[in-house]
Amino acid sequence: MGGCIDALKPEIILARSSFREAREYIKKNIREYHEVEPGYRIFDVHIIGVPPLYIGVEGEHVIFPYTKPCHGTFVVKIPGGAEIARLRERK
């Protein structure tokens, strides 16, 4: 994982997946999810990928795809705090 995300000690739910696998995992396993555009900023990192991109909310955590160059895409789970409120306000 990259700089800022590492510091948050993410729980890795799915490792080295494709953009599609990450999207399908969130869509099938997380009840509340929000579609965001490529480049959406969360925890000071930009989410990249092929749309649609989803960020899930589960309790007080956010679940989202994070791509690390040369390592692939991971689905990570991190305490969400203000990020959850920001996601919900987008509607």
Helices and strands as residue ranges (DSSP letters): H 3-7, E 11-17, H 19-29, E 32-36, E 41-42, E 45-46, E 53-58, E 61-68, E 72-79, H 82-89
